[in-house]
Amino acid sequence: MSGQVVAVARDGAHRFAKPLATEITLLAGLGVAGDAHAGVTVQHRSRVAQDPRQPNLRQLHLIQAELFEELTAAGFQVAPGELGENVTTRGIDLLGLPVGTLLRLGDAAVVEVTGLRNPCRQIERWQPGLLAAVLGRDAAGRLVRKAGIMGVVLAGGTVRPGDAVVVDLPPPPHRPLGPV
């Protein structure tokens, strides 16, 4: 299974959206060089307030570009980086990947998928109604989070739009993603 990087973004400050970049550098065990969420321990402000010693399972945020098309059809205007993601992909069902999946980005970077992004109320403040649009229910009535996935960087490297994303699934049994 493979796809492609559509866009990359980073921001040194804790803001909702991240400006697009021509490339980002992933650092093993840390995340995106120059991004406010990089670090060995949790960097998201709400999680730091709970316990700043927690391991950072959210070093890299990825969203599939197909979500933006779904949101556009629902009347929203959302572009890469605007939901705070570092990497926008196309051609991979990110939400359907199991925990422990390895994503090979570009020539060298390797990211281990840790879980789902739990969408926050900042999404609603940015565009009213958008929080409900990135949440849904499956056929059994279970909550579906569509705001992307999170991962940790196992091997560093430079990632650019146009780079390939190769998916390596972990051995079965596969565990579905949950919020991290």
N, C-alpha and C positions, 0 to 999 in steps of 0.2 A: 504494500500500500504506500502510495506517495502522493505528494501535493507540491504546492509552491508557496513561497513567501510572497505576499502581495505588498506589504508595507512593514516598516519597523519604526519604533518610537521610543523616546526616553525623556525623562524630565528630572532634573536635580532637586526639584521642590515637590512637596506633597500637594499637587493640584489634581483635579478630577481628570482632565484630558491631558494627553501627552503630545507634544509636537512631533511631527514626523521627522525622520532623519534619513540620510542616504545610506547609513549603515549603523549597526550597534555592535559592541564588543561584549560577548558573554564571558564572564569570569567564573571558573570552576568554584563551586561552593559559595558563591556570593550573589550572582545575578548579572544585571546589566551595568557595565561601567558607566558611572555618571548618573545613575537613576536613584531616586530617593528610596526605592524599595530594595536596593541591593544590601545584602548583609547576611551573616551567618545566623543571626537571631532575627526574629520578626521585626519588621520595619513599619507595618501598617499601624497608624496611630491608635486605632481602637484596640488592636491586639497588644500593642506596647503597654497601654493603660492596664490591661488585664494581667499581663506577666511579660516583662521585657526579655526574659530569659528563654522564651519559647523558641524552638528551632524555626527558621524561616522556610516554610514549605511553599511560600508564595514569591520566590525570587524572580519568576518570569510569568507574565500573563499573556496568554494567546487567545485569540478569537478568530473564528472562521468568517471569512468575508460573506459567506452565504447568509449569515445572520443579518448583515446590513441590507441585503436585498429583501429579506423577509420584513424587516422594519420599514423599509421604503414602501413596500406594498401596503403596509398598515398605516402609512401617512407620516412617518417620521423621517427626518433627515439625519443620518448618522454616517460618518466617514471613519476610516482607519485612524486610530489613536484617540478618538473622541470618547471612548468608554474606558480609557486608561490602560489599554493593552500595549504591550511591548512589541508583539508580533501578530500580524494579521496573515492568515493562511487562506488558501483556496484548495479544494479538492479532497479534503480529509474531514471526516465526521469526528471532530475533536471531542464532542460530548459523548460519543459512543465508545471512546477508548477506555480500556481498563486501567486501574491503578498500576503503576510500574512500567507503563509503556515508555519506550525510549524513542525520542524524536531526534533525528539527525538533521541538523540545520546547516546548510552550506557545506563547506569543505571539512570542518572540524568539530563544530559545536554539537554537544549531546545534552539533551534535557530529559530528565525523568519526570513523567506526569504524576503529580501528587493528588490532584482533586479538582473540584469545580470551584469557580469563583462564586461566592455568595453575593448576589447583587445587593447593593446598599441604597439607602434613601437618597444619596447624592444623585443617582440616576434620575430619580423623580424630580429633584430640584432643577436638574439640567433641562429636561423636557418633560412636562407633565404628561402622565400616562405611559411613559417609557418603562418604568419599573414593571408595571403589569405586562407590558409587551415582551419583556425578557424573562418573564416567569410564565409557566403554563402548567397544564395537567396532562398526564398521559391517560391512556384508556382505562387504567385502574384508579384514576383520581389522584395519583401521586404527584407531588410538586416536581416540576422540571425547571432547572436553572439553565438558562441559555446564554449567560453573559461571559462565557469562556471558561478556560481551564487554567490551572496553575501548575508550575513545575519548578524543579531545582536543577541547577546547572551542574552536570557531571564533568563535562569537558568544555573548555572555553574555545572561543573562535569568533570570527567576524561573520555577521549575518546581514545580508542585503536583500532588497526586493529583487525577485527573480530567482533567488536561490531555491534549490530543491529542499523538500522536507520528506525524509524517508522515515517510515513508521516501523519499529521493531516491537511486536507484541511480546509480553512476558509469557512464560510457560503457563498453561492452564493449571488449575482453574482460575479464571479471570474474575477479579473483583470490580464491580461497577464503581464509578467515581462518586464520591460524596463531597460535600462542601469542606473546604479547608480554610 
